[in-house]
Amino acid sequence: MTVVNPGGDPHTFTIAEMNFNINVPAMSQVVGSFIVAKAGLFKYLCSIPEHSPYMWGSLVVLPDSSAAQT
């Protein structure tokens, strides 16, 4: 995943449920990776307290269509 921060404030990209967090300094681009073990809806946010009420979203992970369905 590549996170681009074109602004003057630092941010994070945090998915607490996956224990994934990357710091994204001002005016930078940061690359991180993680493995999602299951399909589902995962909330991400900027963990800086004054940003987190407004900077969040959801990552949708769909099942692997080539995997056996159980």
PyMOL commands that set and color helices and strands:
alter all, ss='L'
color gray80, all
select helices_A, chain A and resi 16-18
alter helices_A, ss='H'
color red, helices_A
select strands_A, chain A and resi 2-5+11-15+20-24+28-31+40-45+56-61
alter strands_A, ss='S'
color yellow, strands_A
deselect
rebuild
show_as cartoon
